[in-house]
Amino acid sequence: MASGVRGQRAFSSRARSLITLVMMFSAALLVFLIFVIIGVPAALNNPVSQSSGATIALKIPQITRGQKREGDAAVQPYVEVLSWEPRAFLYYNMLTDAECEHLINLAKPNMQKSTVVDSATGRSKDSRVRTSSGTFLNRGQDPIISGIEKKIAEFTFIPVEHGEGLQVLHYEVGQKYEPHYDYFHDSFNTKNGGQRIATVLMYLSDVESGGETVFPASKVNGSLVPHWDELSDCAKTGLSVRPRKGMALLFWSMSPDVKLDSKSLHGGCPVIEGNKWSATKWLHVNKYSVPS
């Protein structure tokens, strides 16, 4: 009789242990499901892909200085990764309409034919490869420009003092800028601030057709973009960006190993219809001195 009682007690102990294990497993499964339910929407809002040509939408609602309004809905700025070779990023809604118009109105009275840098002498010269008109604005020229330059510094993590003055450019129908590099091939232009490390190109107007910025040496398959059929023939030669008012394009002329990036080759496609206004900010490795 005693052996039977001991057997029942042993069975009850095993049963309690089994029930305890089942309860622990159920609790762990419940915690796992909670993490999955919470994590899936976040993953959908921030899709990440390592495949070539993929884009990564990075929401940055804390940056609101460039906020625009479409109707009654406020549009938050956000950044999209275009390419890793070259490193190129799009900042949507960086500039307001008022900021775009301010830069255009400041530049209009002083527009002159654009020039290029002579790689032999390091000085400016006329060239058929660049047919736009443009002018330079002083760094920190007024509070609006200072605000734009501060946004650029926040976007790039490069101090305002490392930047040249803004260059405002205007492209009419047929005008273009053949593929080129923004980094220097001469020692003359690197005496002040060192080499150009990055460029921020801000679009101040929409363009009905053409005028895209194209990267012919990029490793991204541009034909995968949904608006491929709407691009000009020039823009189909590589990764390209269509001008959109208030949007800014950041690309790096130097790679993380501090070498000049040949894949940063870029050009401005001819404007087919409309007018293209843009503003360029070149950023240097070191502090860039400007006239006081």
C-alpha positions in Angstrom: 0.0 0.0 0.0 2.9 2.4 0.9 4.5 1.8 -2.5 1.3 2.7 -4.2 1.1 6.0 -2.4 4.8 6.7 -3.2 4.0 6.0 -6.9 1.0 8.4 -6.9 3.2 11.1 -5.2 5.9 10.6 -7.9 3.3 10.8 -10.7 1.8 14.0 -9.1 5.3 15.6 -8.9 6.0 14.8 -12.6 2.6 16.1 -13.6 3.2 19.4 -11.7 6.6 19.7 -13.4 5.1 19.1 -16.8 2.4 21.7 -16.1 5.0 24.2 -15.0 7.0 23.7 -18.2 3.9 24.1 -20.3 3.0 27.4 -18.5 6.6 28.7 -18.9 6.6 27.8 -22.6 3.2 29.5 -23.1 4.4 32.7 -21.3 7.5 32.8 -23.5 5.4 32.3 -26.6 3.1 35.1 -25.6 6.0 37.5 -25.0 7.4 36.6 -28.5 4.1 37.2 -30.1 3.8 40.6 -28.5 7.3 41.6 -29.8 6.3 40.4 -33.3 3.0 42.4 -33.2 4.9 45.6 -32.1 7.8 45.1 -34.5 6.1 44.4 -37.8 4.6 47.8 -38.3 7.9 49.5 -37.4 9.6 47.3 -40.0 7.0 48.2 -42.6 7.5 51.9 -41.9 11.3 51.6 -42.3 12.0 49.0 -45.1 15.7 48.1 -45.2 17.2 46.2 -48.1 20.9 45.6 -48.8 20.3 44.7 -52.5 21.8 46.9 -55.2 19.5 49.7 -56.2 17.3 49.5 -53.2 16.1 52.6 -51.3 15.8 53.0 -47.6 13.2 55.5 -46.3 14.5 57.1 -43.1 11.8 59.1 -41.3 13.3 62.0 -39.4 10.3 63.9 -37.9 12.6 65.8 -35.4 13.8 67.9 -38.4 10.9 70.3 -39.0 12.6 73.5 -40.0 12.1 72.7 -43.7 8.4 71.7 -43.3 6.1 72.4 -46.2 2.3 72.3 -46.3 0.2 70.6 -49.0 -3.4 71.7 -48.5 -4.1 71.4 -44.8 -1.7 68.5 -44.2 1.8 69.2 -42.9 4.5 67.3 -44.7 7.4 66.1 -42.6 10.9 66.1 -44.1 12.4 62.7 -44.6 15.6 61.2 -46.2 15.8 58.5 -48.8 19.0 56.6 -49.6 19.4 56.5 -53.4 22.7 54.7 -53.7 25.8 53.5 -51.9 28.0 53.7 -55.0 28.2 56.7 -55.2 26.8 57.6 -51.7 23.7 59.7 -52.6 20.8 60.7 -50.5 17.6 62.7 -51.1 16.2 65.0 -48.5 12.5 65.7 -49.3 10.9 69.0 -48.2 14.1 70.4 -47.0 13.3 73.9 -48.2 10.0 75.8 -48.0 8.5 77.6 -51.0 9.4 80.9 -49.4 13.1 79.9 -49.0 13.2 78.8 -52.6 11.7 82.0 -53.9 14.0 84.0 -51.6 17.2 82.5 -53.2 15.9 83.0 -56.7 15.0 86.6 -56.1 18.4 87.3 -54.5 20.2 85.8 -57.5 18.2 87.1 -60.4 19.8 90.6 -60.6 23.4 89.2 -60.7 23.2 86.1 -63.0 26.1 85.6 -65.3 27.2 82.7 -67.6 28.4 79.8 -65.6 32.1 78.8 -65.8 34.1 75.6 -65.0 37.4 75.1 -63.3 40.5 74.7 -65.5 42.2 71.6 -64.2 45.6 72.9 -65.4 45.5 76.3 -63.7 42.7 75.9 -61.1 41.0 79.0 -62.3 37.6 79.6 -63.8 37.0 79.5 -67.6 34.1 79.4 -70.1 33.1 76.1 -71.5 30.5 74.6 -73.7 30.0 71.7 -71.3 28.2 74.1 -68.9 25.7 76.4 -70.5 23.7 77.6 -67.5 23.8 81.0 -65.8 24.5 81.5 -62.1 25.8 83.7 -59.2 27.2 83.2 -55.8 25.6 84.3 -52.5 27.7 85.0 -49.4 27.8 82.5 -46.6 25.5 83.7 -43.9 24.4 86.6 -46.1 21.1 87.0 -44.3 19.0 85.1 -41.7 17.2 83.0 -44.3 20.5 81.8 -45.9 21.9 81.2 -42.4 18.9 79.0 -41.6 19.4 77.0 -44.8 23.1 76.5 -44.1 22.3 75.3 -40.6 19.9 72.7 -42.1 22.6 71.6 -44.4 25.0 71.2 -41.5 22.4 69.1 -39.6 21.8 67.0 -42.7 25.4 66.3 -43.5 27.1 66.6 -40.0 29.6 68.9 -41.6 30.0 72.3 -39.9 28.7 75.4 -41.6 32.3 76.8 -41.6 33.4 74.1 -44.0 31.0 75.2 -46.8 31.4 77.6 -49.7 28.8 80.3 -50.4 25.7 79.1 -52.1 25.7 79.1 -55.9 22.3 79.7 -57.5 22.0 78.3 -61.0 19.4 78.8 -63.8 18.9 76.4 -66.7 16.7 77.4 -69.6 15.4 75.0 -72.3 18.4 73.2 -73.9 20.9 74.2 -71.2 22.9 71.5 -69.4 26.0 70.6 -67.6 28.0 67.7 -69.0 29.1 64.9 -66.5 31.9 66.1 -64.3 33.4 65.8 -60.8 33.0 68.3 -58.0 36.4 67.4 -56.4 39.4 69.2 -57.7 42.2 67.9 -59.8 44.6 70.8 -59.0 46.4 72.0 -55.9 45.3 75.6 -56.4 41.7 75.1 -55.2 42.5 72.9 -52.3 44.6 75.5 -50.5 41.5 76.8 -48.9 39.6 74.2 -46.9 41.2 71.2 -48.6 39.4 68.9 -51.0 35.6 69.1 -51.6 34.2 66.2 -49.7 30.4 66.5 -50.5 27.8 68.4 -52.4 24.3 69.4 -51.5 22.2 70.3 -54.6 18.9 72.0 -53.7 16.1 72.2 -56.3 14.4 75.6 -56.2 11.8 74.8 -58.9 10.0 72.0 -60.5 10.8 71.2 -64.2 8.2 70.1 -66.6 10.6 67.8 -68.6 14.3 67.1 -68.5 16.8 68.8 -66.2 17.5 65.7 -64.2 20.7 65.1 -62.3 22.3 61.9 -63.5 25.1 59.7 -62.2 26.5 57.8 -65.3 29.0 55.8 -63.2 26.6 54.6 -60.5 26.1 51.0 -59.8 22.4 51.3 -59.3 20.0 49.9 -62.0 18.1 53.1 -62.7 15.6 51.3 -65.0 14.0 49.8 -61.9 12.5 53.2 -60.8 8.7 53.4 -61.4 9.0 56.7 -63.3 11.6 55.3 -65.8 9.4 56.0 -68.9 9.1 59.7 -67.8 12.8 60.3 -67.8 14.7 62.0 -70.6 17.2 59.9 -72.7 20.0 61.7 -70.9 18.7 60.6 -67.5 18.4 57.0 -68.6 22.2 56.7 -68.8 22.5 56.2 -65.0 21.0 56.8 -61.6 19.0 60.0 -62.0 17.0 62.5 -59.9 14.1 64.6 -61.2 14.1 68.1 -60.0 11.4 68.8 -57.3 11.0 72.1 -55.6 12.3 72.1 -52.0 14.1 68.8 -52.4 17.9 68.5 -51.7 20.4 65.9 -53.1 23.4 65.1 -51.1 26.3 63.1 -52.7 29.8 62.5 -51.5 32.8 63.1 -53.7 35.1 61.2 -51.3 34.6 57.7 -50.0 34.8 56.7 -46.3 38.5 55.7 -46.8 39.2 59.3 -47.8 39.8 58.5 -51.5 38.2 60.5 -54.4 35.1 58.6 -55.5 35.1 58.3 -59.3 31.5 57.0 -59.1 30.4 60.6 -58.0 30.6 61.6 -61.7 27.4 63.5 -62.3 25.8 65.9 -64.8 22.8 68.1 -65.4 20.6 66.8 -68.3 19.3 69.4 -70.8 16.0 71.1 -69.8 13.4 70.0 -72.4 10.5 72.0 -71.1 10.3 74.7 -68.4 13.0 76.3 -66.3 15.3 74.8 -63.7 16.5 76.8 -60.7 18.9 75.2 -58.2 21.3 76.1 -55.4 24.6 74.3 -54.8 26.5 74.1 -51.5 30.0 72.6 -51.8 31.5 71.3 -48.5 35.2 70.9 -47.7 37.2 68.6 -45.6 38.5 71.5 -43.5 37.3 75.0 -42.6 36.7 77.1 -45.7 37.6 80.8 -45.4 35.3 83.3 -47.0 35.8 87.1 -47.4 34.7 89.0 -44.3 
